[in-house]
């Protein structure tokens, strides 16, 4: 179940947004706040799948709040702005991953935008998982390479022999090549 945080300048407009969003994203858990500063605090402690910001906010800059959340969390951000501010807000939010919609809200546009935001969030999550796997692999390769360099330097063996020593240590100790390389680094580092 998706958790949605709605931040709006008034309780009434937040409730109206909840009713509109529930038509395109049911069933969900909604939290409504009328303060941008409260939203910043709650998002430090609690995860939300989506942040819906209805500008203007009484105590905070809606665009800055949206940009801060979009840049630091995996939360999908949907920002509603008055029609006269739409073009400038779109420029301000360029490359931030924020979906900007002008008011008054048109249901088909809201539905398409929310669907696109959901799709983009899924793709970003997939890319982050892949990036994490690649980073782990890169860290492993760095450690193994460092161990092989130490073996070449300290024992005077070839790169192939150093590779074989790392593999043999891993196999004999029944540990990963990365762990074996770590042991070799600890042994031969000054």
N, CA, C and O atoms as a DFTB+ gen file, in Angstrom:
760 C
 N C O
     1  1       0.847      -1.176       0.000
     2  2       0.000       0.000       0.000
     3  2       0.891       1.237       0.000
     4  3       1.789       1.359       0.834
     5  1       0.649       2.142      -0.920
     6  2       1.432       3.365      -1.023
     7  2       1.070       4.327       0.095
     8  3      -0.095       4.480       0.462
     9  1       2.114       4.976       0.632
    10  2       1.914       6.022       1.629
    11  2       2.106       7.360       0.937
    12  3       3.114       7.589       0.269
    13  1       1.135       8.233       1.104
    14  2       1.169       9.531       0.450
    15  2       1.085      10.632       1.501
    16  3       0.211      10.629       2.368
    17  1       2.023      11.578       1.396
    18  2       2.016      12.752       2.264
    19  2       1.545      13.939       1.430
    20  3       2.138      14.269       0.403
    21  1       0.472      14.572       1.888
    22  2      -0.070      15.751       1.196
    23  2       0.228      16.969       2.050
    24  3      -0.130      17.033       3.226
    25  1       0.903      17.947       1.422
    26  2       1.228      19.190       2.120
    27  2       0.540      20.329       1.371
    28  3       0.756      20.532       0.176
    29  1      -0.290      21.062       2.103
    30  2      -1.046      22.145       1.494
    31  2      -1.204      23.260       2.512
    32  3      -1.112      23.032       3.718
    33  1      -1.441      24.466       2.019
    34  2      -1.580      25.614       2.906
    35  2      -2.801      25.571       3.803
    36  3      -2.828      26.236       4.839
    37  1      -3.818      24.797       3.424
    38  2      -5.019      24.700       4.251
    39  2      -5.520      23.260       4.290
    40  3      -5.284      22.470       3.376
    41  1      -6.202      22.955       5.353
    42  2      -6.786      21.617       5.528
    43  2      -7.821      21.331       4.447
    44  3      -7.912      20.209       3.947
    45  1      -8.599      22.347       4.089
    46  2      -9.649      22.172       3.095
    47  2      -9.057      21.800       1.728
    48  3      -9.524      20.860       1.084
    49  1      -8.044      22.528       1.295
    50  2      -7.441      22.212      -0.009
    51  2      -6.732      20.864       0.026
    52  3      -6.704      20.151      -0.977
    53  1      -6.160      20.514       1.169
    54  2      -5.505      19.206       1.310
    55  2      -6.533      18.080       1.189
    56  3      -6.269      17.071       0.534
    57  1      -7.680      18.241       1.803
    58  2      -8.750      17.236       1.707
    59  2      -9.254      17.104       0.269
    60  3      -9.540      16.000      -0.194
    61  1      -9.361      18.226      -0.429
    62  2      -9.775      18.188      -1.835
    63  2      -8.745      17.427      -2.673
    64  3      -9.106      16.629      -3.539
    65  1      -7.472      17.679      -2.410
    66  2      -6.408      16.956      -3.119
    67  2      -6.452      15.470      -2.808
    68  3      -6.274      14.639      -3.697
    69  1      -6.689      15.138      -1.551
    70  2      -6.791      13.727      -1.174
    71  2      -7.899      13.043      -1.962
    72  3      -7.725      11.921      -2.437
    73  1      -9.031      13.712      -2.101
    74  2     -10.151      13.138      -2.855
    75  2      -9.765      12.935      -4.323
    76  3     -10.095      11.904      -4.908
    77  1      -9.075      13.901      -4.917
    78  2      -8.648      13.780      -6.314
    79  2      -7.607      12.671      -6.483
    80  3      -7.712      11.847      -7.392
    81  1      -6.609      12.656      -5.609
    82  2      -5.540      11.663      -5.706
    83  2      -6.089      10.260      -5.492
    84  3      -5.654       9.314      -6.149
    85  1      -7.047      10.121      -4.572
    86  2      -7.602       8.787      -4.298
    87  2      -8.303       8.208      -5.527
    88  3      -8.470       6.993      -5.629
    89  1      -8.709       9.061      -6.451
    90  2      -9.340       8.577      -7.685
    91  2      -8.311       7.999      -8.656
    92  3      -8.654       7.159      -9.487
    93  1      -7.052       8.439      -8.562
    94  2      -6.023       7.934      -9.478
    95  2      -5.029       6.992      -8.793
    96  3      -4.266       6.304      -9.470
    97  1      -5.033       6.956      -7.451
    98  2      -4.072       6.114      -6.739
    99  2      -4.690       5.411      -5.539
   100  3      -4.154       5.526      -4.437
   101  1      -5.791       4.689      -5.704
   102  2      -6.355       3.960      -4.563
   103  2      -5.728       2.590      -4.439
   104  3      -5.118       2.168      -5.421
   105  1      -5.803       1.859      -3.371
   106  2      -6.012       2.395      -2.024
   107  2      -4.665       2.856      -1.454
   108  3      -3.631       2.244      -1.721
   109  1      -4.685       3.896      -0.701
   110  2      -3.457       4.442      -0.154
   111  2      -3.673       4.934       1.262
   112  3      -4.800       5.123       1.719
   113  1      -2.570       5.133       1.931
   114  2      -2.579       5.712       3.259
   115  2      -2.166       7.174       3.106
   116  3      -1.098       7.467       2.569
   117  1      -2.996       8.072       3.569
   118  2      -2.735       9.496       3.411
   119  2      -2.409      10.139       4.749
   120  3      -3.014       9.825       5.774
   121  1      -1.444      11.041       4.718
   122  2      -1.161      11.919       5.842
   123  2      -1.270      13.329       5.298
   124  3      -0.708      13.642       4.248
   125  1      -1.987      14.173       6.005
   126  2      -2.188      15.548       5.555
   127  2      -1.511      16.492       6.537
   128  3      -1.700      16.405       7.750
   129  1      -0.705      17.409       5.967
   130  2      -0.056      18.443       6.771
   131  2      -0.326      19.795       6.134
   132  3      -0.471      19.900       4.916
   133  1      -0.392      20.823       6.960
   134  2      -0.579      22.175       6.433
   135  2       0.679      23.021       6.621
   136  3       0.632      24.248       6.534
   137  1       1.793      22.357       6.878
   138  2       3.036      23.071       7.126
   139  2       4.200      22.385       6.415
   140  3       4.388      21.175       6.543
   141  1       4.971      23.160       5.670
   142  2       6.148      22.624       5.006
   143  2       7.221      22.207       5.991
   144  3       7.912      21.211       5.778
   145  1       7.365      22.969       7.076
   146  2       8.387      22.614       8.075
   147  2       8.031      21.301       8.776
   148  3       8.919      20.507       9.086
   149  1       6.753      21.069       9.025
   150  2       6.342      19.783       9.601
   151  2       6.621      18.649       8.618
   152  3       7.024      17.557       9.020
   153  1       6.406      18.913       7.332
   154  2       6.678      17.897       6.308
   155  2       8.162      17.545       6.299
   156  3       8.521      16.371       6.214
   157  1       9.021      18.549       6.384
   158  2      10.467      18.289       6.419
   159  2      10.829      17.407       7.609
   160  3      11.622      16.474       7.482
   161  1      10.240      17.709       8.769
   162  2      10.545      16.931       9.982
   163  2      10.027      15.496       9.881
   164  3      10.743      14.551      10.211
   165  1       8.794      15.336       9.428
   166  2       8.200      13.995       9.366
   167  2       8.931      13.119       8.343
   168  3       9.052      11.909       8.533
   169  1       9.415      13.732       7.264
   170  2      10.112      12.957       6.236
   171  2      11.510      12.519       6.679
   172  3      12.118      11.659       6.043
   173  1      12.015      13.100       7.754
   174  2      13.284      12.629       8.314
   175  2      13.113      11.290       9.023
   176  3      14.032      10.472       9.060
   177  1      11.918      11.076       9.588
   178  2      11.667       9.887      10.402
   179  2      10.824       8.824       9.725
   180  3      10.886       7.652      10.094
   181  1      10.046       9.217       8.751
   182  2       9.075       8.299       8.170
   183  2       9.189       8.297       6.648
   184  3       9.426       9.337       6.033
   185  1       9.017       7.125       6.051
   186  2       9.106       7.027       4.592
   187  2       7.721       7.163       3.970
   188  3       6.743       6.588       4.446
   189  1       7.667       7.948       2.883
   190  2       6.452       8.075       2.089
   191  2       6.802       7.764       0.645
   192  3       7.868       8.144       0.161
   193  1       5.900       7.069      -0.042
   194  2       6.117       6.760      -1.448
   195  2       5.973       8.011      -2.307
   196  3       6.692       8.190      -3.289
   197  1       5.028       8.879      -1.921
   198  2       4.754      10.081      -2.693
   199  2       4.581      11.269      -1.772
   200  3       4.021      11.163      -0.681
   201  1       5.079      12.407      -2.241
   202  2       4.847      13.690      -1.583
   203  2       4.063      14.546      -2.569
   204  3       4.510      14.784      -3.691
   205  1       2.895      15.003      -2.143
   206  2       2.064      15.875      -2.958
   207  2       2.125      17.251      -2.306
   208  3       1.726      17.414      -1.153
   209  1       2.625      18.239      -3.042
   210  2       2.755      19.589      -2.498
   211  2       1.844      20.524      -3.289
   212  3       1.927      20.606      -4.514
   213  1       0.982      21.219      -2.569
   214  2       0.069      22.182      -3.170
   215  2       0.566      23.581      -2.816
   216  3       0.438      24.025      -1.675
   217  1       1.129      24.266      -3.800
   218  2       1.657      25.601      -3.514
   219  2       0.544      26.636      -3.699
   220  3      -0.398      26.411      -4.459
   221  1       0.657      27.753      -3.012
   222  2       1.726      28.143      -2.112
   223  2       1.509      27.567      -0.707
   224  3       0.386      27.268      -0.300
   225  1       2.616      27.424       0.010
   226  2       2.554      27.017       1.408
   227  2       2.696      28.264       2.270
   228  3       3.342      29.231       1.867
   229  1       2.100      28.242       3.438
   230  2       2.115      29.422       4.290
   231  2       3.476      29.654       4.944
   232  3       3.866      30.800       5.173
   233  1       4.202      28.573       5.246
   234  2       5.438      28.708       6.019
   235  2       6.696      28.264       5.292
   236  3       7.775      28.260       5.884
   237  1       6.585      27.894       4.037
   238  2       7.739      27.320       3.353
   239  2       7.603      27.574       1.855
   240  3       6.510      27.841       1.357
   241  1       8.703      27.489       1.158
   242  2       8.702      27.596      -0.296
   243  2       8.406      26.211      -0.857
   244  3       9.192      25.284      -0.664
   245  1       7.304      26.068      -1.533
   246  2       6.855      24.766      -2.039
   247  2       7.858      24.161      -3.017
   248  3       8.098      22.954      -2.995
   249  1       8.441      24.992      -3.870
   250  2       9.408      24.491      -4.852
   251  2      10.668      23.992      -4.141
   252  3      11.184      22.922      -4.464
   253  1      11.159      24.765      -3.176
   254  2      12.368      24.346      -2.443
   255  2      12.122      23.074      -1.641
   256  3      12.975      22.187      -1.604
   257  1      10.970      22.982      -1.006
   258  2      10.614      21.763      -0.276
   259  2      10.605      20.579      -1.235
   260  3      11.188      19.536      -0.941
   261  1       9.953      20.734      -2.369
   262  2       9.857      19.651      -3.352
   263  2      11.233      19.242      -3.862
   264  3      11.531      18.053      -3.965
   265  1      12.068      20.223      -4.180
   266  2      13.408      19.927      -4.692
   267  2      14.265      19.227      -3.641
   268  3      15.002      18.295      -3.962
   269  1      14.173      19.664      -2.405
   270  2      14.950      19.046      -1.329
   271  2      14.551      17.578      -1.158
   272  3      15.416      16.711      -1.037
   273  1      13.269      17.302      -1.147
   274  2      12.794      15.929      -0.961
   275  2      13.169      15.075      -2.169
   276  3      13.630      13.945      -2.015
   277  1      12.972      15.612      -3.364
   278  2      13.280      14.853      -4.582
   279  2      14.768      14.532      -4.680
   280  3      15.140      13.495      -5.229
   281  1      15.618      15.405      -4.158
   282  2      17.063      15.177      -4.275
   283  2      17.617      14.270      -3.192
   284  3      18.699      13.709      -3.364
   285  1      16.910      14.109      -2.081
   286  2      17.457      13.329      -0.973
   287  2      16.741      12.012      -0.699
   288  3      17.317      11.124      -0.071
   289  1      15.515      11.867      -1.149
   290  2      14.743      10.661      -0.842
   291  2      14.273       9.979      -2.124
   292  3      14.304      10.565      -3.206
   293  1      13.839       8.739      -1.977
   294  2      13.274       7.992      -3.101
   295  2      11.782       8.256      -3.256
   296  3      11.070       7.472      -3.883
   297  1      11.325       9.322      -2.705
   298  2       9.916       9.681      -2.725
   299  2       9.572      10.360      -4.050
   300  3      10.295      11.246      -4.505
   301  1       8.473       9.942      -4.662
   302  2       7.980      10.618      -5.862
   303  2       7.312      11.919      -5.453
   304  3       6.510      11.940      -4.520
   305  1       7.635      13.004      -6.143
   306  2       7.125      14.322      -5.759
   307  2       6.244      14.884      -6.866
   308  3       6.630      14.937      -8.034
   309  1       5.060      15.297      -6.466
   310  2       4.089      15.911      -7.369
   311  2       3.782      17.298      -6.820
   312  3       3.313      17.436      -5.690
   313  1       4.048      18.322      -7.620
   314  2       3.902      19.706      -7.171
   315  2       2.806      20.399      -7.982
   316  3       2.858      20.430      -9.212
   317  1       1.815      20.955      -7.282
   318  2       0.739      21.704      -7.918
   319  2       1.016      23.191      -7.770
   320  3       1.300      23.669      -6.672
   321  1       0.933      23.930      -8.885
   322  2       1.181      25.376      -8.865
   323  2       0.083      26.100      -9.641
   324  3      -0.588      25.518     -10.493
   325  1      -0.080      27.364      -9.328
   326  2      -1.033      28.177     -10.088
   327  2      -0.553      28.272     -11.526
   328  3       0.647      28.258     -11.801
   329  1      -1.505      28.370     -12.428
   330  2      -1.199      28.362     -13.859
   331  2      -0.192      29.441     -14.248
   332  3       0.652      29.205     -15.112
   333  1      -0.262      30.608     -13.633
   334  2       0.651      31.693     -14.003
   335  2       2.100      31.431     -13.579
   336  3       3.021      32.072     -14.085
   337  1       2.302      30.491     -12.654
   338  2       3.658      30.152     -12.204
   339  2       4.169      28.843     -12.803
   340  3       5.293      28.425     -12.522
   341  1       3.355      28.207     -13.617
   342  2       3.688      26.881     -14.133
   343  2       4.994      26.862     -14.924
   344  3       5.871      26.046     -14.641
   345  1       5.134      27.747     -15.908
   346  2       6.334      27.732     -16.764
   347  2       7.609      27.951     -15.968
   348  3       8.597      27.244     -16.166
   349  1       7.592      28.936     -15.061
   350  2       8.787      29.212     -14.253
   351  2       9.082      28.053     -13.306
   352  3      10.243      27.689     -13.119
   353  1       8.051      27.473     -12.710
   354  2       8.245      26.343     -11.799
   355  2       8.798      25.144     -12.548
   356  3       9.657      24.425     -12.036
   357  1       8.309      24.932     -13.751
   358  2       8.816      23.846     -14.583
   359  2      10.309      24.025     -14.842
   360  3      11.068      23.058     -14.788
   361  1      10.731      25.253     -15.123
   362  2      12.163      25.540     -15.313
   363  2      12.941      25.331     -14.015
   364  3      14.039      24.775     -14.028
   365  1      12.365      25.781     -12.888
   366  2      13.032      25.644     -11.589
   367  2      13.197      24.178     -11.189
   368  3      14.142      23.826     -10.483
   369  1      12.288      23.339     -11.636
   370  2      12.300      21.927     -11.254
   371  2      12.917      21.030     -12.318
   372  3      12.904      19.805     -12.193
   373  1      13.451      21.642     -13.356
   374  2      14.062      20.885     -14.453
   375  2      15.139      19.953     -13.889
   376  3      15.933      20.355     -13.038
   377  1      15.160      18.728     -14.361
   378  2      16.139      17.711     -13.964
   379  2      16.059      17.309     -12.488
   380  3      17.006      16.729     -11.956
   381  1      14.955      17.607     -11.830
   382  2      14.837      17.256     -10.414
   383  2      13.992      16.015     -10.177
   384  3      14.007      15.457      -9.080
   385  1      13.255      15.576     -11.192
   386  2      12.386      14.420     -11.034
   387  2      11.036      14.765     -10.430
   388  3      10.276      13.877     -10.042
   389  1      10.744      16.036     -10.352
   390  2       9.468      16.484      -9.785
   391  2       8.442      16.610     -10.909
   392  3       8.722      17.197     -11.955
   393  1       7.264      16.061     -10.686
   394  2       6.165      16.227     -11.631
   395  2       5.414      17.498     -11.237
   396  3       4.939      17.623     -10.108
   397  1       5.311      18.434     -12.172
   398  2       4.649      19.711     -11.904
   399  2       3.345      19.757     -12.690
   400  3       3.318      19.478     -13.889
   401  1       2.258      20.117     -11.994
   402  2       0.940      20.216     -12.621
   403  2       0.371      21.595     -12.289
   404  3       0.462      22.066     -11.155
   405  1      -0.220      22.232     -13.311
   406  2      -0.820      23.549     -13.067
   407  2      -2.253      23.383     -12.568
   408  3      -2.942      22.412     -12.880
   409  1      -2.667      24.367     -11.784
   410  2      -4.041      24.418     -11.300
   411  2      -4.825      25.361     -12.188
   412  3      -4.246      26.337     -12.666
   413  1      -6.084      25.138     -12.437
   414  2      -6.923      24.088     -11.872
   415  2      -6.541      22.709     -12.410
   416  3      -6.050      22.562     -13.529
   417  1      -6.786      21.719     -11.577
   418  2      -6.374      20.353     -11.880
   419  2      -7.379      19.700     -12.822
   420  3      -8.588      19.731     -12.593
   421  1      -6.851      19.113     -13.877
   422  2      -7.663      18.391     -14.856
   423  2      -7.413      16.897     -14.614
   424  3      -6.268      16.447     -14.663
   425  1      -8.461      16.143     -14.357
   426  2      -8.321      14.735     -13.955
   427  2      -7.491      13.886     -14.926
   428  3      -6.612      13.159     -14.464
   429  1      -7.716      13.937     -16.224
   430  2      -6.877      13.110     -17.098
   431  2      -5.383      13.460     -17.003
   432  3      -4.528      12.577     -17.083
   433  1      -5.082      14.736     -16.835
   434  2      -3.682      15.159     -16.687
   435  2      -3.121      14.623     -15.374
   436  3      -2.000      14.116     -15.336
   437  1      -3.894      14.733     -14.305
   438  2      -3.457      14.213     -13.013
   439  2      -3.213      12.716     -13.093
   440  3      -2.202      12.221     -12.594
   441  1      -4.124      12.001     -13.710
   442  2      -3.996      10.550     -13.850
   443  2      -2.750      10.175     -14.648
   444  3      -2.004       9.282     -14.247
   445  1      -2.522      10.845     -15.762
   446  2      -1.346      10.558     -16.586
   447  2      -0.062      10.909     -15.849
   448  3       0.914      10.162     -15.902
   449  1      -0.064      12.024     -15.175
   450  2       1.127      12.474     -14.458
   451  2       1.458      11.515     -13.312
   452  3       2.619      11.159     -13.109
   453  1       0.442      11.104     -12.576
   454  2       0.677      10.182     -11.464
   455  2       1.162       8.830     -11.979
   456  3       2.041       8.211     -11.381
   457  1       0.596       8.383     -13.072
   458  2       1.033       7.125     -13.677
   459  2       2.488       7.216     -14.132
   460  3       3.271       6.291     -13.914
   461  1       2.839       8.315     -14.754
   462  2       4.216       8.526     -15.202
   463  2       5.164       8.604     -14.010
   464  3       6.250       8.026     -14.046
   465  1       4.771       9.303     -12.968
   466  2       5.588       9.421     -11.767
   467  2       5.820       8.048     -11.137
   468  3       6.927       7.749     -10.687
   469  1       4.797       7.228     -11.104
   470  2       4.925       5.871     -10.572
   471  2       5.891       5.049     -11.414
   472  3       6.730       4.324     -10.880
   473  1       5.772       5.163     -12.711
   474  2       6.659       4.438     -13.618
   475  2       8.109       4.886     -13.454
   476  3       9.017       4.056     -13.401
   477  1       8.322       6.176     -13.374
   478  2       9.675       6.713     -13.211
   479  2      10.270       6.268     -11.874
   480  3      11.443       5.902     -11.812
   481  1       9.472       6.297     -10.810
   482  2       9.960       5.841      -9.500
   483  2      10.403       4.383      -9.566
   484  3      11.432       4.017      -8.997
   485  1       9.623       3.547     -10.265
   486  2       9.987       2.135     -10.407
   487  2      11.300       1.970     -11.150
   488  3      12.145       1.164     -10.761
   489  1      11.467       2.729     -12.213
   490  2      12.701       2.648     -12.994
   491  2      13.894       3.147     -12.180
   492  3      14.971       2.552     -12.230
   493  1      13.712       4.212     -11.446
   494  2      14.792       4.734     -10.607
   495  2      15.177       3.716      -9.539
   496  3      16.363       3.519      -9.276
   497  1      14.204       3.076      -8.929
   498  2      14.496       2.047      -7.923
   499  2      15.291       0.897      -8.530
   500  3      16.247       0.405      -7.931
   501  1      14.887       0.476      -9.725
   502  2      15.607      -0.590     -10.413
   503  2      17.042      -0.164     -10.700
   504  3      17.968      -0.945     -10.479
   505  1      17.244       1.045     -11.182
   506  2      18.589       1.538     -11.479
   507  2      19.442       1.656     -10.216
   508  3      20.643       1.386     -10.249
   509  1      18.829       2.054      -9.115
   510  2      19.579       2.137      -7.852
   511  2      20.021       0.763      -7.379
   512  3      21.135       0.607      -6.879
   513  1      19.153      -0.239      -7.535
   514  2      19.547      -1.605      -7.158
   515  2      20.701      -2.088      -8.025
   516  3      21.661      -2.672      -7.522
   517  1      20.605      -1.842      -9.337
   518  2      21.676      -2.244     -10.245
   519  2      22.969      -1.500      -9.922
   520  3      24.049      -2.090      -9.946
   521  1      22.862      -0.224      -9.624
   522  2      24.031       0.578      -9.266
   523  2      24.686       0.043      -7.993
   524  3      25.911      -0.021      -7.895
   525  1      23.870      -0.333      -7.036
   526  2      24.392      -0.882      -5.784
   527  2      25.151      -2.185      -6.028
   528  3      26.220      -2.403      -5.457
   529  1      24.595      -3.050      -6.877
   530  2      25.279      -4.308      -7.215
   531  2      26.612      -4.033      -7.901
   532  3      27.624      -4.660      -7.587
   533  1      26.604      -3.091      -8.841
   534  2      27.837      -2.751      -9.558
   535  2      28.876      -2.138      -8.620
   536  3      30.069      -2.414      -8.746
   537  1      28.427      -1.314      -7.688
   538  2      29.345      -0.702      -6.727
   539  2      29.965      -1.769      -5.835
   540  3      31.154      -1.703      -5.520
   541  1      29.173      -2.747      -5.429
   542  2      29.686      -3.847      -4.619
   543  2      30.729      -4.634      -5.399
   544  3      31.785      -4.972      -4.864
   545  1      30.438      -4.923      -6.648
   546  2      31.380      -5.650      -7.498
   547  2      32.663      -4.844      -7.703
   548  3      33.761      -5.398      -7.651
   549  1      32.527      -3.541      -7.933
   550  2      33.692      -2.678      -8.119
   551  2      34.562      -2.649      -6.865
   552  3      35.789      -2.694      -6.958
   553  1      33.932      -2.575      -5.698
   554  2      34.686      -2.606      -4.439
   555  2      35.455      -3.915      -4.301
   556  3      36.602      -3.929      -3.855
   557  1      34.811      -5.012      -4.688
   558  2      35.459      -6.326      -4.631
   559  2      36.674      -6.371      -5.564
   560  3      37.743      -6.842      -5.176
   561  1      36.504      -5.883      -6.778
   562  2      37.604      -5.879      -7.745
   563  2      38.759      -5.021      -7.237
   564  3      39.920      -5.393      -7.407
   565  1      38.462      -3.881      -6.620
   566  2      39.514      -3.006      -6.085
   567  2      40.318      -3.714      -4.999
   568  3      41.547      -3.650      -4.988
   569  1      39.623      -4.383      -4.094
   570  2      40.307      -5.063      -2.987
   571  2      41.164      -6.206      -3.522
   572  3      42.305      -6.383      -3.095
   573  1      40.620      -6.971      -4.445
   574  2      41.380      -8.091      -5.018
   575  2      42.596      -7.560      -5.782
   576  3      43.685      -8.125      -5.690
   577  1      42.409      -6.489      -6.523
   578  2      43.534      -5.909      -7.267
   579  2      44.608      -5.386      -6.321
   580  3      45.801      -5.548      -6.580
   581  1      44.191      -4.769      -5.241
   582  2      45.150      -4.267      -4.253
   583  2      45.939      -5.419      -3.636
   584  3      47.149      -5.314      -3.435
   585  1      45.248      -6.516      -3.338
   586  2      45.930      -7.685      -2.769
   587  2      46.914      -8.266      -3.783
   588  3      48.035      -8.626      -3.424
   589  1      46.502      -8.357      -5.040
   590  2      47.398      -8.894      -6.073
   591  2      48.621      -7.995      -6.241
   592  3      49.733      -8.499      -6.402
   593  1      48.439      -6.693      -6.208
   594  2      49.576      -5.767      -6.315
   595  2      50.548      -5.948      -5.152
   596  3      51.764      -5.917      -5.343
   597  1      50.012      -6.135      -3.951
   598  2      50.881      -6.377      -2.794
   599  2      51.653      -7.682      -2.944
   600  3      52.838      -7.746      -2.617
   601  1      50.986      -8.720      -3.438
   602  2      51.663      -9.999      -3.646
   603  2      52.765      -9.866      -4.703
   604  3      53.851     -10.425      -4.544
   605  1      52.490      -9.144      -5.757
   606  2      53.486      -8.934      -6.815
   607  2      54.682      -8.172      -6.246
   608  3      55.833      -8.512      -6.518
   609  1      54.397      -7.148      -5.461
   610  2      55.454      -6.308      -4.887
   611  2      56.243      -7.041      -3.797
   612  3      57.474      -7.012      -3.807
   613  1      55.562      -7.687      -2.871
   614  2      56.214      -8.284      -1.699
   615  2      56.784      -9.676      -1.963
   616  3      57.814     -10.054      -1.405
   617  1      56.097     -10.438      -2.828
   618  2      56.553     -11.812      -3.071
   619  2      57.226     -11.974      -4.429
   620  3      57.788     -13.029      -4.722
   621  1      57.171     -10.949      -5.247
   622  2      57.816     -11.001      -6.553
   623  2      57.190     -11.982      -7.524
   624  3      57.870     -12.523      -8.396
   625  1      55.898     -12.212      -7.376
   626  2      55.236     -13.157      -8.282
   627  2      54.585     -12.407      -9.445
   628  3      54.462     -11.183      -9.410
   629  1      54.176     -13.134     -10.455
   630  2      53.504     -12.528     -11.603
   631  2      52.046     -12.236     -11.241
   632  3      51.549     -12.670     -10.202
   633  1      51.375     -11.488     -12.124
   634  2      49.965     -11.168     -11.889
   635  2      49.126     -12.434     -11.853
   636  3      48.207     -12.555     -11.043
   637  1      49.439     -13.370     -12.725
   638  2      48.700     -14.631     -12.781
   639  2      48.927     -15.441     -11.502
   640  3      47.992     -16.029     -10.959
   641  1      50.173     -15.466     -11.026
   642  2      50.469     -16.186      -9.779
   643  2      49.770     -15.525      -8.592
   644  3      49.240     -16.212      -7.718
   645  1      49.769     -14.196      -8.563
   646  2      49.095     -13.470      -7.481
   647  2      47.596     -13.777      -7.481
   648  3      46.992     -13.982      -6.428
   649  1      47.018     -13.806      -8.662
   650  2      45.589     -14.141      -8.791
   651  2      45.334     -15.555      -8.255
   652  3      44.367     -15.794      -7.531
   653  1      46.207     -16.470      -8.621
   654  2      46.073     -17.856      -8.178
   655  2      46.198     -17.949      -6.652
   656  3      45.473     -18.716      -6.019
   657  1      47.116     -17.169      -6.057
   658  2      47.286     -17.188      -4.588
   659  2      46.023     -16.681      -3.876
   660  3      45.621     -17.222      -2.845
   661  1      45.414     -15.647      -4.435
   662  2      44.175     -15.129      -3.838
   663  2      43.081     -16.183      -3.925
   664  3      42.386     -16.444      -2.943
   665  1      42.928     -16.783      -5.088
   666  2      41.899     -17.812      -5.266
   667  2      42.141     -19.011      -4.357
   668  3      41.207     -19.548      -3.761
   669  1      43.411     -19.429      -4.256
   670  2      43.733     -20.595      -3.426
   671  2      43.435     -20.308      -1.954
   672  3      42.880     -21.156      -1.256
   673  1      43.803     -19.114      -1.484
   674  2      43.523     -18.741      -0.083
   675  2      42.004     -18.764       0.161
   676  3      41.546     -19.250       1.195
   677  1      41.242     -18.242      -0.782
   678  2      39.789     -18.212      -0.639
   679  2      39.228     -19.634      -0.588
   680  3      38.382     -19.948       0.248
   681  1      39.705     -20.477      -1.483
   682  2      39.209     -21.847      -1.551
   683  2      39.583     -22.632      -0.296
   684  3      38.744     -23.330       0.271
   685  1      40.826     -22.521       0.135
   686  2      41.281     -23.266       1.306
   687  2      40.570     -22.820       2.583
   688  3      40.253     -23.643       3.442
   689  1      40.326     -21.537       2.704
   690  2      39.668     -21.014       3.903
   691  2      38.143     -21.021       3.777
   692  3      37.433     -20.699       4.730
   693  1      37.647     -21.391       2.591
   694  2      36.209     -21.400       2.306
   695  2      35.570     -20.037       2.580
   696  3      34.552     -19.911       3.261
   697  1      36.226     -19.033       2.012
   698  2      35.739     -17.661       2.107
   699  2      35.712     -17.074       0.702
   700  3      36.202     -17.689      -0.245
   701  1      35.147     -15.899       0.573
   702  2      35.098     -15.256      -0.744
   703  2      36.478     -14.731      -1.127
   704  3      37.351     -14.550      -0.277
   705  1      36.653     -14.492      -2.408
   706  2      37.913     -13.931      -2.895
   707  2      38.145     -12.551      -2.274
   708  3      39.288     -12.180      -2.003
   709  1      37.095     -11.805      -2.053
   710  2      37.218     -10.485      -1.429
   711  2      37.745     -10.605       0.003
   712  3      38.618      -9.839       0.412
   713  1      37.216     -11.560       0.756
   714  2      37.686     -11.764       2.127
   715  2      39.140     -12.232       2.141
   716  3      39.936     -11.791       2.969
   717  1      39.473     -13.124       1.220
   718  2      40.854     -13.601       1.125
   719  2      41.794     -12.450       0.774
   720  3      42.885     -12.336       1.333
   721  1      41.366     -11.607      -0.149
   722  2      42.164     -10.444      -0.526
   723  2      42.352      -9.509       0.669
   724  3      43.434      -8.956       0.867
   725  1      41.305      -9.337       1.453
   726  2      41.395      -8.508       2.664
   727  2      42.411      -9.049       3.640
   728  3      43.168      -8.290       4.244
   729  1      42.431     -10.377       3.801
   730  2      43.428     -11.001       4.676
   731  2      44.845     -10.753       4.150
   732  3      45.748     -10.426       4.920
   733  1      45.031     -10.909       2.861
   734  2      46.338     -10.695       2.244
   735  2      46.784      -9.240       2.419
   736  3      47.957      -8.981       2.685
   737  1      45.876      -8.315       2.274
   738  2      46.200      -6.898       2.452
   739  2      46.649      -6.651       3.892
   740  3      47.632      -5.946       4.120
   741  1      45.936      -7.225       4.864
   742  2      46.317      -7.045       6.267
   743  2      47.699      -7.649       6.551
   744  3      48.481      -7.084       7.315
   745  1      47.993      -8.787       5.939
   746  2      49.275      -9.460       6.163
   747  2      50.435      -8.660       5.562
   748  3      51.466      -8.492       6.213
   749  1      50.281      -8.170       4.340
   750  2      51.401      -7.564       3.626
   751  2      51.453      -6.039       3.674
   752  3      52.411      -5.446       3.178
   753  1      50.453      -5.397       4.256
   754  2      50.503      -3.939       4.369
   755  2      51.431      -3.539       5.492
   756  3      51.524      -4.202       6.525
   757  1      52.115      -2.433       5.256
   758  2      53.069      -1.943       6.292
   759  2      52.377      -1.150       7.331
   760  3      53.015      -0.667       8.266
